[in-house]
Amino acid sequence: MSFFEIPPLTVRLQRSELAVPGSSPEMFEKAANSDADYVFLDCEDAVAPPDKEKARTNIIDALNDIDWRAKGKTVSVRINGLDTHYMYRDVVDIVEQAGDRLDTILIPKVGVPEDIYVVDCLVSQIEQARGASRRIGLECLIETSLGMANVESIARSACRAGSRLEALHFGVADYAASCRARTVVIGGLNPDYPGDQWHASLQRMLVACRSYGLRAIDGPYGDYNDPDGFIAAAKRVAAMGYEGKWAIHPSQIELANRVMSPPEAEVERARGILEALEEAEKAGKGAASLDGKLIDAASARMARNIVEQDMAIAARASGTSG
């Protein structure tokens, strides 16, 4: 391993992330009582411009009125983009009035590391002024060609002292538009493309995340009446190493939780690998054989990832997760 190795900076269970428009307050309580690991209340694309200010007020009320943590939720807010005049008021009003109830802020359409710095500066000043007891994390949507061109430097900014950056999300719809891809499908495959046209970009973002200790989250699958398509998309990213996927409809929560959780047989095999290698180490061996297959230190690292994920899921189920 390189001496320059960065462990996960912030560990959170994020198998399913439910998107909830800030202009739809009737959905907030349902979201809080759902089985989603994560909920983000949206100020951006799901809210029409005339409703932006009211959505912001709705979100502040929801953060203060609902005990999201008691319901086992990590709660985030997606602010408007830095290219809009809504962004600064999103940050100032929400963090000043409900910052202690907020876990992360999701920044859309991040193109360069400096975009993160702008939001970080605002949040830091507000927290200092308020004497905040909790530190808000930042997450970024990579959903433009510029963001993907700079994804390594964006992820690397997590190494800056005091960085709040925790995760990157792949926003397939805006990314497709930015790339001028010939599709109007959100998250599905284009039958005219021989394979998965998003694979290379997903892999690039994943490598950037894992190199610099960030969580990697896949974005939406637009057709919520196509559970098979959602499952197929989730399986592809789970196999790559993504740890979560968005749910734009409540029906997608259970699908995301199921696919992004390691199957019981996989967990049992991972535990068996760790036990077999522990016995081999006691015998002075660096490798072992299990079910007719060679296993070694690399096998242990892969197995440990699965076991740790299963433990985090069990902790959430028992109500002991952070």
Secondary structure as UniProt FT lines:
FT   STRAND          16..21
FT   TURN            22..23
FT   HELIX           25..27
FT   HELIX           28..32
FT   STRAND          38..42
FT   TURN            45..46
FT   HELIX           49..51
FT   HELIX           52..65
FT   TURN            68..72
FT   STRAND          74..78
FT   TURN            82..83
FT   HELIX           87..98
FT   HELIX           99..101
FT   STRAND          104..107
FT   HELIX           113..130
FT   STRAND          137..142
FT   HELIX           145..149
FT   HELIX           151..156
FT   HELIX           157..159
FT   TURN            161..162
FT   STRAND          165..170
FT   HELIX           172..178
FT   TURN            179..180
FT   TURN            191..192
FT   TURN            197..198
FT   HELIX           199..211
FT   TURN            212..213
FT   STRAND          215..218
FT   TURN            224..225
FT   HELIX           227..240
FT   STRAND          244..247
FT   HELIX           251..259
FT   HELIX           264..282
FT   TURN            283..284
FT   STRAND          288..290
FT   TURN            291..292
FT   STRAND          293..295
FT   HELIX           297..318
//
